[in-house]
Amino acid sequence: MPKTPKAPGPADVPEVHVPKFVGLMAVDARALALDSGVRLTAADRPDLERNPVDYVVRQYPLPGVEVPKDAAVTVWFDLGEGEGGGGAGVRVPREPGPRGGGMRRELGEPDEPFSPSRDQPVPMISPCP
């Protein structure tokens, strides 16, 4: 009696380990993906083939995870020129700082009595009869 061939299913798909793409340039990440048996996709770079020098800063799934062969691995790249200055980086306060003003300009110091004008005394209000 001849054997019936098994239908291909999830158990028949070979699994591969996701390599570490973070820190690689796009051109190197694409070559590693091809050698490793996964497809590289970029959420923030639809034209991945035209950006060979951007660096991968994040990936999903993480390195070492087993995925089916030809599974998609999504990577994100560092911001380039005109896209925000190259990533989060260190925030430096702008110089010079904001000019004085606001409440300090409007009110006197706490130890001074309130006066609508510094030249005129505060009028006394007579009590109700």
Backbone hydrogen bonds in HBPLUS format (Angstrom, degrees):
<---DONOR---> <-ACCEPTOR-->    atom                        ^
c    i                          cat <-CA-CA->   ^        H-A-AA   ^      H-
h    n   atom  resd res      DA  || num        DHA   H-A  angle D-A-AA Bond
n    s   type  num  typ     dist DA aas  dist angle  dist       angle   num
A0012-ASP N   A0009-GLY O   2.98 MM   3  5.45 145.0  2.10 112.8 122.8     1
A0069-LYS N   A0014-PRO O   2.83 MM  55  5.76 148.5  1.92 176.0 165.6     2
A0016-VAL N   A0067-VAL O   2.78 MM  51  5.55 163.4  1.81 166.5 168.8     3
A0067-VAL N   A0016-VAL O   2.86 MM  51  5.55 162.8  1.89 162.3 166.0     4
A0018-VAL N   A0065-VAL O   2.89 MM  47  5.48 154.0  1.96 147.5 155.4     5
A0064-GLY N   A0018-VAL O   2.71 MM  46  5.11 169.6  1.72 149.2 150.0     6
A0024-LEU N   A0021-PHE O   3.02 MM   3  5.66 162.2  2.05 142.3 144.3     7
A0023-GLY N   A0056-VAL O   2.86 MM  33  5.40 170.3  1.87 143.1 145.1     8
A0056-VAL N   A0024-LEU O   2.90 MM  32  5.65 163.8  1.93 162.9 166.3     9
A0028-ASP N   A0025-MET O   3.06 MM   3  5.34 118.4  2.46 104.8 119.4    10
A0029-ALA N   A0025-MET O   2.87 MM   4  6.11 156.4  1.93 158.0 166.0    11
A0026-ALA N   A0054-ASP O   2.79 MM  28  5.56 134.4  2.00 156.5 171.2    12
A0030-ARG N   A0026-ALA O   2.93 MM   4  6.13 158.6  1.98 152.6 157.2    13
A0027-VAL N   A0052-PRO O   3.23 MM  25  4.68 160.0  2.27 129.6 123.6    14
A0031-ALA N   A0027-VAL O   3.25 MM   4  6.46 157.6  2.30 138.9 144.5    15
A0032-LEU N   A0028-ASP O   2.96 MM   4  6.16 160.2  2.00 149.0 154.4    16
A0033-ALA N   A0029-ALA O   2.91 MM   4  6.07 155.6  1.97 147.7 154.4    17
A0034-LEU N   A0030-ARG O   3.05 MM   4  6.26 157.9  2.10 147.3 152.8    18
A0035-ASP N   A0031-ALA O   3.02 MM   4  6.28 159.7  2.06 148.5 153.8    19
A0036-SER N   A0032-LEU O   2.89 MM   4  5.98 139.9  2.05 143.4 154.6    20
A0037-GLY N   A0033-ALA O   3.06 MM   4  6.13 123.8  2.39 143.7 154.9    21
A0038-VAL N   A0033-ALA O   3.10 MM   5  5.19 163.2  2.13 148.8 149.4    22
A0070-ASP N   A0037-GLY O   2.69 MM  33  5.49 171.6  1.69 162.7 159.6    23
A0039-ARG N   A0071-ALA O   2.85 MM  32  5.86 170.3  1.85 145.3 148.6    24
A0073-VAL N   A0039-ARG O   2.74 MM  34  6.02 155.9  1.79 170.0 177.6    25
A0041-THR N   A0073-VAL O   2.93 MM  32  5.99 166.0  1.95 148.9 148.4    26
A0075-VAL N   A0041-THR O   2.84 MM  34  6.26 152.1  1.91 155.8 164.1    27
A0050-ARG N   A0047-ASP O   2.99 MM   3  5.64 147.7  2.09 117.8 126.8    28
A0051-ASN N   A0048-LEU O   3.31 MM   3  5.55 170.0  2.32 111.8 114.3    29
A0078-ASP N   A0055-TYR O   2.88 MM  23  5.62 149.6  1.97 158.3 168.4    30
A0057-VAL N   A0076-TRP O   2.83 MM  19  5.84 163.8  1.85 149.1 154.6    31
A0076-TRP N   A0058-ARG O   2.93 MM  18  5.16 153.8  2.00 143.0 143.4    32
A0060-TYR N   A0074-THR O   2.81 MM  14  5.28 148.1  1.91 155.1 162.1    33
A0074-THR N   A0060-TYR O   2.84 MM  14  5.28 147.3  1.94 171.1 160.2    34
A0065-VAL N   A0062-LEU O   3.44 MM   3  6.13 166.0  2.46 137.3 138.6    35
A0071-ALA N   A0068-PRO O   3.02 MM   3  5.52 134.9  2.23 145.1 141.1    36
A0083-GLU N   A0080-GLY O   3.07 MM   3  5.46 151.6  2.15 138.2 135.4    37
A0106-GLU N   A0102-GLY O   3.29 MM   4  6.54 146.8  2.41 143.2 152.6    38
A0106-GLU N   A0103-MET O   3.10 MM   3  5.00 119.4  2.48  93.6 109.0    39
A0107-LEU N   A0103-MET O   2.96 MM   4  6.03 165.0  1.98 164.6 164.8    40
A0112-GLU N   A0109-GLU O   3.11 MM   3  5.64 164.9  2.14 121.1 125.9    41
A0120-GLN N   A0117-SER O   3.34 MM   3  5.52 142.5  2.49 103.4 112.5    42
